[in-house]
């Protein structure tokens, strides 16, 4: 026995409401992308500042050892 396929009729108002929902969703995702870019930029600049604020130590570990315990040579 064959059954009739269910056919759903989409009315114009429903199509328009669905289209408006899709348009409303799009700006939110664009805002999230922009916020993520801004966060990345801030993190990059913060890393640069942290690198610049680290004390300069050209001698490395040997110089640190010498500073603590005096000359070893």
N, CA and C of each residue as an Amber inpcrd file, in Angstrom:
protein
   219
   0.8290000  -1.1700000   0.0000000   0.0000000   0.0000000   0.0000000
   0.8830000   1.2460000   0.0000000   0.6580000   2.1100000  -0.9340000
   1.4500000   3.3280000  -1.0640000   0.8960000   4.4230000  -0.1590000
   1.8260000   5.1530000   0.4330000   1.4040000   6.2920000   1.2370000
   1.7710000   7.5770000   0.5020000   1.0190000   8.5840000   0.7660000
   1.2900000   9.8690000   0.1220000   2.5220000  10.5030000   0.7660000
   3.3840000  11.0840000  -0.0250000   4.5220000  11.7880000   0.5700000
   4.0290000  13.0790000   1.2380000   4.6600000  13.3990000   2.3390000
   4.3020000  14.6360000   3.0290000   4.9140000  15.8160000   2.2890000
   4.0680000  16.6950000   1.8730000   4.5290000  17.8960000   1.1810000
   4.2280000  19.0770000   2.0840000   5.2430000  19.8320000   2.3560000
   5.0890000  20.9780000   3.2410000   5.1010000  22.2400000   2.3960000
   4.1000000  23.0580000   2.5700000   4.0070000  24.3180000   1.8380000
   4.5790000  25.4170000   2.7200000   5.6000000  26.0870000   2.2100000
   6.2330000  27.1680000   2.9520000   5.6240000  28.4770000   2.4750000
   5.0230000  29.1750000   3.3840000   4.3640000  30.4260000   3.0320000
   5.3950000  31.5520000   2.9250000   5.0150000  32.5830000   2.2070000
   5.9190000  33.6970000   1.9500000   6.3970000  34.3360000   3.2520000
   5.5270000  34.5420000   4.2010000   5.9240000  35.1790000   5.4590000
   6.9710000  34.3400000   6.1830000   6.8130000  33.0320000   6.1410000
   7.7880000  32.1450000   6.7960000   9.1370000  32.2110000   6.0870000
   9.1220000  32.2570000   4.7600000  10.3800000  32.3780000   3.9980000
  11.0850000  33.6810000   4.3370000  10.3140000  34.7800000   4.4090000
  10.9070000  36.0720000   4.7190000  11.4730000  36.0870000   6.1400000
  10.7500000  35.4830000   7.0870000  11.2330000  35.4420000   8.4660000
  12.5190000  34.6200000   8.5560000  12.5620000  33.5240000   7.8250000
  13.7690000  32.6880000   7.8290000  14.9420000  33.4520000   7.2120000
  14.6990000  34.1980000   6.1540000  15.7560000  34.9850000   5.5130000
  16.2640000  36.0620000   6.4790000  15.3570000  36.6990000   7.2090000
  15.7630000  37.7190000   8.1780000  16.5990000  37.1100000   9.2970000
  16.2690000  35.9030000   9.7200000  17.0410000  35.2260000  10.7610000
  18.4570000  34.9440000  10.2750000  18.5790000  34.5200000   9.0260000
  19.9060000  34.2500000   8.4780000  20.7360000  35.5250000   8.4050000
  20.1180000  36.6270000   8.0140000  20.8340000  37.8960000   7.9310000
  21.2330000  38.3510000   9.3230000  20.3770000  38.1390000  10.3120000
  20.6800000  38.5620000  11.6770000  21.8220000  37.7470000  12.2700000
  21.9690000  36.5040000  11.8830000  23.0420000  35.6510000  12.3980000
  24.4040000  36.0550000  11.8380000  24.4530000  36.5240000  10.6400000
  25.7150000  36.8190000   9.9800000  26.5270000  37.9010000  10.6860000
  25.9640000  39.0310000  11.0630000  26.7860000  40.0420000  11.7280000
  27.4010000  39.5590000  13.0380000  26.7110000  38.6990000  13.7500000
  27.2670000  38.1910000  15.0090000  28.5600000  37.4370000  14.7420000
  28.5990000  36.6330000  13.6820000  29.8150000  35.8880000  13.3860000
  30.9180000  36.8300000  12.9160000  30.5570000  37.8760000  12.2060000
  31.5540000  38.8470000  11.7610000  32.1380000  39.5710000  12.9650000
  31.2950000  39.9040000  13.9320000  31.7650000  40.5700000  15.1470000
  32.7310000  39.6630000  15.8930000  32.4160000  38.3790000  15.9930000
  33.3010000  37.4410000  16.6800000  34.6560000  37.3510000  15.9950000
  34.6650000  37.3560000  14.6800000  35.9180000  37.2880000  13.9350000
  36.7540000  38.5420000  14.2030000  36.1140000  39.7060000  14.1930000
  36.8260000  40.9520000  14.4700000  37.3880000  40.9610000  15.8850000
  36.6090000  40.4770000  16.8550000  37.0870000  40.4360000  18.2320000
  38.2820000  39.4940000  18.3610000  38.2440000  38.3800000  17.6460000
  39.3660000  37.4380000  17.6940000  40.6280000  38.0740000  17.1040000
  40.4890000  38.8220000  16.0230000  41.6390000  39.5110000  15.4300000
  42.2200000  40.5300000  16.4020000  41.3230000  41.2560000  17.0890000
  41.7870000  42.2460000  18.0490000  42.5210000  41.5820000  19.2130000
  42.0030000  40.4500000  19.6950000  42.6700000  39.7300000  20.7830000
  44.0580000  39.2630000  20.3510000  44.1730000  38.7500000  19.1200000
  45.4720000  38.3110000  18.6160000  46.4570000  39.4700000  18.5550000
  45.9900000  40.6310000  18.1000000  46.8630000  41.7950000  18.0110000
  47.3350000  42.2180000  19.3930000  46.4410000  42.2220000  20.3650000
  46.8020000  42.6060000  21.7230000  47.8090000  41.6290000  22.3000000
  47.6050000  40.3390000  22.0690000  48.5400000  39.3360000  22.5810000
  49.9180000  39.5000000  21.9530000  49.9610000  39.8110000  20.6700000
  51.2380000  40.0040000  19.9870000  51.9790000  41.2040000  20.5680000
  51.2750000  42.3130000  20.7190000  51.9010000  43.5160000  21.2590000
  52.3500000  43.2850000  22.6980000  51.5340000  42.5800000  23.4860000
  51.9080000  42.2750000  24.8630000  53.1800000  41.4370000  24.9040000
  53.3070000  40.4820000  24.0050000  54.5100000  39.6500000  23.9510000
  55.7320000  40.5040000  23.6020000  55.5680000  41.4340000  22.6620000
  56.6880000  42.3180000  22.3000000  57.1200000  43.1600000  23.4910000
  56.1450000  43.7040000  24.2070000  56.4640000  44.5380000  25.3730000
  57.1800000  43.7150000  26.4350000  56.6960000  42.4970000  26.6770000
  57.3420000  41.6310000  27.6640000  58.7890000  41.3330000  27.2770000
  59.0340000  41.1120000  25.9750000  60.3970000  40.8510000  25.5220000
  61.2930000  42.0710000  25.7540000  60.7700000  43.2480000  25.4980000
  61.5590000  44.4660000  25.6680000  61.8350000  44.7490000  27.1410000
  60.9260000  44.3730000  28.0330000  61.0860000  44.6680000  29.4380000
  61.9580000  43.6550000  30.1620000  62.2740000  42.5300000  29.5310000
  63.1600000  41.5460000  30.1620000  64.5470000  42.1570000  30.2900000
  65.2200000  41.8860000  31.3890000  66.5690000  42.4450000  31.5310000
  67.5050000  41.8510000  30.4690000  68.3180000  42.7230000  29.9270000
  69.2490000  42.2740000  28.9050000  70.4270000  41.5710000  29.5770000
  70.7040000  40.3490000  29.1780000  71.7930000  39.5830000  29.7670000
  72.5840000  38.9180000  28.6440000  73.5820000  39.6260000  28.0880000
  74.3200000  39.0690000  26.9550000  75.2040000  37.8860000  27.3290000
  75.5740000  37.7620000  28.6080000  76.4920000  36.7020000  28.9990000
  75.8120000  35.3570000  29.2140000  74.5460000  35.3440000  29.3890000
  73.8320000  34.1010000  29.5810000  74.0330000  33.5230000  30.9680000
  73.9970000  32.2120000  31.0680000  74.0760000  31.5200000  32.3570000
  75.4400000  31.7240000  33.0200000  76.4910000  31.7530000  32.2430000
  77.8320000  31.9240000  32.8150000  77.9540000  33.2770000  33.5260000
  77.4140000  34.3190000  32.9200000  77.4720000  35.6410000  33.5330000
  76.6420000  35.6710000  34.8100000  75.5010000  35.0090000  34.8050000
  74.6850000  34.9460000  36.0190000  75.4350000  34.2270000  37.1380000
  76.1240000  33.1470000  36.8260000  76.8930000  32.3990000  37.8010000
  78.0080000  33.2600000  38.3760000  78.6910000  33.9770000  37.4830000
  79.7620000  34.8630000  37.9180000  79.2530000  35.9850000  38.8100000
  78.0720000  36.5140000  38.4810000  77.4950000  37.5640000  39.3180000
  77.1900000  37.0610000  40.7180000  76.7380000  35.8460000  40.8250000
  76.3690000  35.2990000  42.1310000  77.5910000  34.9460000  42.9790000
  78.5780000  34.2990000  42.3780000  79.6740000  33.7350000  43.1360000
  81.0220000  34.3890000  42.8650000  81.0390000  35.4500000  42.1190000
  82.3050000  36.0950000  41.8170000  82.9810000  35.4140000  40.6270000
  84.0960000  35.9350000  40.2620000  84.8290000  35.3650000  39.1360000
  85.3110000  33.9520000  39.4570000  85.1380000  33.0410000  38.5210000
  85.5880000  31.6480000  38.7400000  86.9160000  31.4020000  38.0660000
  87.3820000  32.3000000  37.2680000  88.6490000  32.0920000  36.5430000
  89.8220000  32.4460000  37.4090000
